[in-house]
C-alpha cells in the first residue's frame, strides 16, 4: 500500500512540475483603469461601482479619504481611549502600526444584540 501511494505521489509531483503557467491576458494597468472609471466620491469616502474584470464581478469596499492627521483630530476621544488601552497591553498606539490597527478593529465589533 505504501509503495502504491509513493508511486502515485511521485507521479503527481512530476506531472505538475511540467505544467505550464500562463499570464493573464489583461495587464494591471487595465485593472487600474477599470477601477478609476468606476470611482466616485461622497463626502469623506471614495466609492466604487461594481464592474467586471476578466469575466469576474468585482465589488470594491469604500475607502476613507481623510488623512491620518485629520482622523486624529476628528476622532481624538476615541483614539485616546483605545490608545490608552493598547498601551497597557504593550501595543504601540500608532495608526501606521499593523498590530494597533488590528486592535482598533476589535472595537468595531458590536457588543450588544440590539
HELIX and SHEET records of a PDB file:
HELIX    1   1 UNK A    2  UNK A   17  1                                  16    
HELIX    2   2 UNK A   28  UNK A   38  1                                  11    
HELIX    3   3 UNK A   68  UNK A   74  1                                   7    
HELIX    4   4 UNK A   76  UNK A   88  1                                  13    
HELIX    5   5 UNK A   98  UNK A  106  1                                   9    
SHEET    1   A 3 UNK A  39  UNK A  42  0                                        
SHEET    2   A 3 UNK A  45  UNK A  48 -1                                        
SHEET    3   A 3 UNK A  63  UNK A  64 -1                                        
SHEET    1   B 2 UNK A  51  UNK A  53  0                                        
SHEET    2   B 2 UNK A  56  UNK A  58 -1                                        
END                                                                             
